[in-house]
């Protein structure tokens, strides 16, 4: 699983240890019979392909492209695949830290770091319904769509949703992400460049990062763990520990991710009851579920892991896409995919008319 160019012996995280810990800590899935499990896997594979064709018709993107298969996984499978993606994303930062010199982490330190990452992956493995990893998969066909079967079954049961409708609804969201990266030829490289640029601007001085973290906690950056910002600025605690140069890149990353999540959320609902008959009921129940928390520990973990920030991305991004589509239509909205210059800024996400004026005049 090693990333090319990264010395696994000197890397600060033991990724195999992370996988082992994450798989060990992953919660048990819902009880299903072998026949039920096989049916879920078959449904998700078929619905993933069907959903992408529907998404193409809804968005006007990607017609004529081949439809890739989805990887239907269990929770341990999700942990392994996600660790691989995390290692790829972390490679630029690890490379910079290595070039900066300093003491090489020992085996015990690397193992502890891997176990800590694994604990996070174990927690998240019970939460994620699906995701598109733009960096993983076959190098010839980059990108990998993961659908976490036990989590989808768990949620559809909790919501008392029609299984066929709910599984297709989930696939609509995740297939939209797959289409974004396959239909927009420059998007994958742009995403990777932002991640690399973010790493390049990172501090290698731990004391400086600690100072900013303390300032953030004390309110020097008016940030709060829930991502809201004590002054209403929307600045998260994560931004509080970044250098000013990093924040510029972070704003670009946040704008991009908010657009992608909001676009997928918009498409989920835009297909309408002709495709998913109970879409209105599913959306209502699922939105209520997103807002619920199970206790202070769960709430703290969600905040620290940025899950509250992700929820804000769904809301803000969906509102942006909906407002632009209402103003100019889906075909004109698709100008957003022309180049990095036509992507919305973080400020424009909350001011859709400003994006319309800038791009469409």
C-alpha positions in Angstrom: 0.0 0.0 0.0 3.1 2.2 0.1 3.0 5.5 -1.9 5.7 5.8 -4.6 8.3 8.3 -3.5 7.6 8.0 0.2 10.0 6.1 2.5 7.6 3.9 4.6 10.3 3.4 7.2 10.7 7.1 7.9 7.1 8.2 7.3 5.5 9.5 10.5 2.5 7.2 10.3 2.6 3.4 10.1 -0.3 3.0 7.6 -0.6 -0.8 7.9 -0.9 -0.2 11.7 -3.7 2.3 11.0 -5.5 -0.2 8.8 -5.2 -2.9 11.5 -6.4 -0.6 14.2 -9.3 0.8 12.2 -10.5 -2.6 11.1 -10.3 -3.9 14.7 -12.3 -0.9 16.0 -14.9 -0.8 13.3 -18.3 -1.4 14.8 -20.3 -4.5 13.9 -22.8 -4.0 11.1 -26.5 -4.7 11.1 -27.6 -8.4 11.1 -28.4 -9.7 7.6 -28.7 -13.1 6.1 -26.3 -14.2 3.3 -29.1 -13.8 0.8 -29.9 -10.3 2.0 -26.2 -9.3 1.9 -25.9 -10.6 -1.7 -29.0 -8.7 -2.7 -27.7 -5.5 -1.2 -24.4 -5.8 -3.1 -26.2 -6.6 -6.3 -28.5 -3.6 -5.9 -25.8 -1.2 -5.2 -23.7 -2.3 -8.1 -26.6 -2.0 -10.5 -28.0 1.2 -9.0 -24.6 2.9 -9.2 -24.5 2.4 -13.0 -28.2 3.4 -13.4 -27.8 6.4 -11.1 -24.9 7.8 -13.2 -26.9 7.7 -16.4 -29.7 9.6 -14.6 -27.2 12.1 -13.3 -25.9 12.7 -16.8 -29.4 13.4 -18.0 -30.0 15.7 -15.0 -26.8 17.7 -15.2 -26.0 17.5 -18.9 -22.5 16.2 -18.1 -20.5 13.2 -19.3 -22.7 11.8 -22.1 -20.8 9.1 -24.0 -18.3 8.3 -21.3 -18.0 4.7 -20.0 -19.7 4.0 -16.7 -17.3 2.6 -14.2 -18.2 0.0 -11.6 -18.6 0.8 -8.0 -16.8 -1.0 -5.2 -19.3 -2.3 -2.6 -17.4 -2.7 0.6 -18.0 -3.5 4.3 -16.6 -1.4 7.1 -13.1 -3.0 7.2 -12.9 -2.7 3.5 -13.8 1.0 3.7 -11.0 1.4 6.3 -8.4 -0.1 4.1 -9.4 1.8 1.0 -9.7 5.1 2.9 -6.3 4.6 4.5 -4.8 4.2 1.0 -6.4 7.5 -0.1 -5.2 9.3 3.0 -1.7 8.1 2.5 -1.7 9.5 -1.1 -3.1 12.8 0.1 -0.6 13.0 3.0 2.4 12.2 0.7 3.2 15.9 -0.2 3.3 17.0 3.4 5.3 13.9 4.5 7.8 14.6 1.7 8.1 18.2 2.9 8.7 17.2 6.5 11.3 14.8 5.3 13.2 17.4 3.3 13.0 19.8 6.3 15.2 17.3 8.3 14.7 16.6 11.9 14.7 13.4 13.9 13.4 10.4 12.1 10.3 9.0 13.9 11.0 5.6 15.6 9.0 2.5 15.0 7.0 2.9 18.2 6.1 6.5 17.4 5.0 5.6 13.9 2.9 2.7 15.3 1.2 4.9 17.8 0.4 7.5 15.1 -0.9 4.7 12.9 -3.1 3.5 15.8 -4.5 7.0 16.4 -5.4 7.4 12.7 -6.9 3.9 12.8 -9.1 4.9 15.8 -10.5 7.7 13.7 -11.0 5.5 10.7 -12.8 2.9 12.9 -15.2 5.6 14.2 -15.9 6.9 10.7 -16.4 3.5 9.2 -19.8 3.3 10.9 -20.9 6.7 9.6 -20.0 6.9 5.9 -22.6 5.7 3.3 -20.3 6.1 0.3 -17.5 8.3 -1.1 -15.6 8.9 -4.3 -11.9 8.7 -4.0 -10.4 10.7 -7.0 -6.9 9.4 -6.3 -7.5 5.7 -5.8 -8.3 2.8 -8.1 -6.7 1.6 -11.4 -4.1 4.2 -12.6 -5.5 3.7 -16.1 -9.0 4.6 -14.9 -8.3 6.8 -11.9 -10.9 7.2 -9.2 -12.8 4.8 -7.1 -16.4 4.9 -5.9 -17.0 3.2 -2.6 -20.4 2.2 -1.3 -20.5 0.9 2.3 -23.2 -1.7 2.3 -23.8 -2.2 6.1 -24.1 1.5 6.7 -26.6 1.9 3.9 -28.7 -0.9 5.3 -28.4 0.5 8.8 -29.7 3.9 7.8 -32.5 2.7 5.5 -33.8 0.6 8.5 -33.5 3.5 10.9 -35.5 5.7 8.5 -37.9 3.0 7.6 -37.2 3.9 4.0 -38.0 1.9 0.9 -34.8 -0.1 0.4 -34.8 0.3 -3.4 -35.5 4.0 -3.3 -33.0 4.7 -0.6 -30.2 2.7 -2.2 -30.7 4.4 -5.5 -30.9 7.8 -3.8 -27.5 7.3 -2.1 -26.1 6.1 -5.4 -27.3 9.3 -7.1 -25.2 11.4 -4.7 -22.0 9.4 -5.0 -22.3 8.8 -8.7 -22.5 12.6 -9.1 -19.1 12.9 -7.4 -17.8 10.2 -9.8 -19.2 12.1 -12.8 -17.7 15.4 -11.6 -14.2 14.0 -11.7 -14.6 12.0 -14.9 -16.6 14.5 -17.0 -14.4 17.5 -15.9 -11.0 16.6 -17.3 -9.0 19.1 -15.3 -10.7 18.6 -11.9 -8.6 15.7 -10.6 -5.2 17.4 -11.3 -6.5 20.7 -9.9 -7.6 19.0 -6.6 -4.2 17.3 -6.3 -2.4 20.6 -7.0 -4.4 22.3 -4.2 -3.5 19.5 -1.7 0.2 19.7 -2.7 0.1 23.5 -2.5 -1.5 23.3 1.0 1.3 21.0 2.1 4.0 23.2 0.6 2.8 26.2 2.6 2.6 24.2 5.9 4.9 25.1 8.7 7.5 22.5 9.7 8.1 24.2 13.1 5.9 22.5 15.7 6.3 25.3 18.1 4.7 27.8 15.7 1.8 25.5 15.0 1.3 25.0 18.8 1.3 28.8 19.3 -1.4 29.3 16.7 -3.4 26.4 18.2 -3.2 28.0 21.6 -4.3 31.4 20.1 -7.2 29.7 18.4 -8.4 28.1 21.7 -8.1 31.4 23.5 -10.1 33.1 20.9 -7.3 34.9 19.1 -8.8 33.7 15.8 -12.4 33.8 17.1 -12.7 30.2 16.0 -14.8 27.4 17.6 -14.7 23.6 17.2 -18.1 23.5 15.5 -16.8 25.5 12.6 -19.1 28.4 13.2 -16.6 31.0 14.5 -17.4 32.9 17.7 -17.7 36.1 15.7 -20.0 34.5 13.1 -17.2 34.5 10.5 -17.5 30.8 9.7 -13.8 30.3 10.5 -13.1 26.8 12.0 -10.6 25.8 14.6 -8.8 24.0 11.8 -8.1 27.4 10.2 -6.9 28.7 13.5 -3.7 26.6 13.3 -2.9 27.4 9.7 -0.4 29.9 8.4 -1.9 32.9 6.5 -0.5 31.4 3.2 -2.2 28.1 4.0 -5.5 29.8 4.6 -5.6 31.1 1.0 -5.3 27.6 -0.3 -7.7 26.3 2.3 -10.3 28.8 1.1 -9.9 27.4 -2.4 -10.2 23.8 -1.2 -13.3 24.7 0.9 -15.0 26.4 -2.0 -14.3 23.5 -4.2 -15.5 20.8 -1.7 -18.6 22.9 -0.9 -19.4 23.1 -4.6 -18.9 19.4 -5.1 -21.0 18.4 -2.1 -23.7 20.9 -2.8 -23.9 19.9 -6.5 -24.3 16.2 -5.5 -26.9 17.1 -2.9 -28.8 19.2 -5.5 -28.8 16.4 -8.0 -30.1 13.9 -5.5 -33.3 15.9 -5.1 -33.5 17.2 -8.7 -34.2 13.8 -10.2 -37.6 13.8 -8.6 -40.2 11.1 -7.8 -40.2 9.7 -11.4 -36.8 8.1 -10.5 -37.1 7.8 -6.7 -40.8 7.7 -5.8 -40.3 8.4 -2.1 -37.5 11.0 -2.6 -39.4 13.7 -0.6 -39.9 11.5 2.4 -36.3 10.2 2.3 -34.9 13.7 2.1 -37.0 14.9 5.0 -36.1 11.9 7.2 -32.4 12.0 6.2 -32.1 15.8 6.9 -33.5 15.3 10.3 -31.1 12.5 11.0 -28.1 14.6 9.9 -29.0 17.2 12.6 -29.2 14.7 15.4 -26.2 13.7 17.6 -26.0 10.8 20.0 -24.2 12.4 23.0 -21.4 14.7 24.0 -18.6 12.3 23.0 -20.1 11.7 19.6 -20.6 15.4 19.2 -17.0 16.2 20.1 -15.6 13.7 17.7 -17.8 15.0 14.9 -16.6 18.5 15.6 -12.9 17.6 15.8 -13.1 15.5 12.7 -14.7 18.2 10.7 -18.0 16.4 10.2 -20.0 19.5 11.3 -18.0 21.4 8.6 -19.0 18.8 6.0 -22.7 19.3 7.0 -22.3 23.0 6.4 -20.9 22.2 3.0 -24.0 20.3 2.0 -26.2 23.1 3.1 -24.2 26.0 1.7 -23.2 24.2 -1.5 -26.8 23.0 -2.1 -28.1 26.5 -1.6 -25.5 27.9 -4.1 -26.3 25.4 -6.8 -30.0 25.8 -6.4 -29.9 29.5 -6.5 -27.7 29.6 -9.6 -29.8 27.0 -11.4 -32.9 29.0 -10.6 -31.3 32.1 -12.0 -29.7 30.9 -15.2 -30.6 27.2 -15.6 -28.5 24.0 -15.4 -26.8 24.5 -18.8 -25.5 27.9 -17.8 -24.6 26.7 -14.3 -22.3 24.2 -16.0 -20.0 27.1 -16.9 -18.6 26.4 -13.4 -16.7 23.4 -14.8 -15.0 25.4 -17.6 -11.7 26.0 -15.7 -10.4 26.7 -12.1 -11.1 30.4 -12.8 -14.8 29.8 -13.1 -15.1 27.9 -9.8 -16.9 30.0 -7.1 -14.8 31.6 -4.4 -15.6 30.9 -0.8 -17.3 34.3 -0.6 -19.4 33.6 -3.8 -20.7 30.3 -2.3 -22.8 32.5 0.0 -23.5 35.1 -2.7 -24.5 33.1 -5.8 -25.5 36.3 -7.7 -21.9 37.5 -7.4 -20.7 34.3 -9.2 -23.4 34.8 -11.9 -22.3 38.4 -12.5 -18.6 37.5 -12.7 -19.0 34.5 -15.0 -22.0 35.4 -17.1 -21.9 39.2 -16.9 
